[in-house]
Amino acid sequence: MNVTRWKAGAVFFPWAHVQRAIDGVDSTVYRAAVRYAQDQFQSQARPCPQCGRSAIDLSWFSVTDPEPAWDQGTGRVGFLTFCERCRLQVDFLVDPELTELQTAQWRTDRTLA
């Protein structure tokens, strides 16, 4: 999937940043991570505002804020949902536990997982 040329709906992250997250997906853990995210956050996730596609049927990817956000102390890790049909970012569901782990790693190693 290539989202770099999508223009509309870049509400939470630039599409180029989303593409880096997509490109970095570890296919061996991706399905399990998405199932976990959907179990944890489905009740908070919204359907596509344009076509009404349900949250469970949207694309889900783990996305981490870029380095400047971590330097400023505002970094987050979560799950971005987007509608491939409408090319819209629908939700960014912050995972507090993953954010806390990444915060600790940023403080000690200045690396993003």
C-alpha positions in Angstrom: 0.0 0.0 0.0 1.3 3.4 -0.9 -0.3 6.5 0.7 2.4 9.0 -0.1 0.3 10.7 -2.9 -2.9 10.9 -0.9 -3.8 14.5 -0.3 -7.0 14.7 1.6 -7.6 13.7 5.2 -4.1 14.0 6.6 -5.6 15.1 9.9 -3.1 13.5 12.4 0.1 12.8 10.4 1.4 13.8 7.0 0.9 10.9 4.6 4.7 10.5 4.1 5.0 9.8 7.9 2.2 7.3 7.7 3.9 5.6 4.7 7.1 5.2 6.8 5.0 3.4 9.5 3.4 1.2 6.8 6.9 0.4 5.4 8.2 -0.5 8.8 5.5 -3.1 9.5 6.8 -6.4 10.8 4.5 -8.8 9.0 5.0 -11.5 11.6 3.4 -9.4 14.4 1.2 -7.1 12.4 -2.0 -9.1 12.5 -1.7 -9.7 16.3 -1.0 -6.1 16.9 -4.0 -5.0 14.9 -6.2 -7.5 16.7 -4.9 -6.2 20.0 -5.6 -2.6 19.0 -9.1 -3.4 17.8 -9.9 -5.3 21.0 -8.5 -2.4 23.1 -9.8 0.6 21.1 -12.7 -0.5 18.9 -15.3 1.1 21.3 -13.5 4.5 20.8 -12.8 4.2 17.1 -15.2 6.0 14.7 -16.4 4.9 11.3 -15.3 6.8 8.2 -17.2 10.1 8.3 -17.4 10.1 4.5 -18.6 6.6 3.5 -19.7 5.2 6.9 -17.3 2.2 6.7 -17.2 0.7 10.1 -14.1 1.2 12.3 -13.3 -2.5 12.3 -13.2 -2.4 8.4 -10.8 0.5 8.2 -7.0 0.1 7.9 -5.2 0.1 11.3 -1.5 0.9 11.7 0.7 1.6 14.7 2.2 5.1 14.3 4.7 6.9 16.6 5.1 10.6 16.6 8.2 11.9 14.9 11.4 12.7 16.9 10.7 16.4 17.5 7.5 15.5 19.5 9.6 13.3 21.7 12.1 16.0 22.2 9.3 18.4 23.3 7.9 15.8 25.7 4.7 15.4 23.6 5.4 12.1 21.8 2.7 9.5 21.5 2.3 6.0 20.2 -1.0 4.7 19.0 -3.1 3.3 16.2 -4.1 5.3 13.2 -7.2 4.3 11.4 -7.9 5.4 7.9 -10.3 4.6 5.1 -8.5 3.4 1.9 -11.7 4.0 -0.1 -12.0 7.7 0.9 -8.3 8.2 1.6 -9.1 9.8 5.0 -7.4 9.5 8.3 -10.3 8.8 10.7 -8.8 8.4 14.2 -5.5 8.3 16.1 -6.1 6.2 19.2 -3.3 6.8 21.7 -2.1 3.8 23.5 -1.0 5.0 27.0 1.0 1.9 27.8 3.0 1.9 24.6 3.5 5.7 24.9 4.9 5.2 28.4 7.3 2.5 27.2 8.5 4.6 24.3 8.9 7.7 26.6 11.3 5.7 28.8 13.2 4.4 25.8 13.5 7.9 24.3 14.9 9.2 27.6 17.5 6.5 27.9 18.4 5.7 24.2 16.9 8.5 22.1 15.5 5.8 19.8 12.0 5.1 18.5 10.8 1.5 18.5 
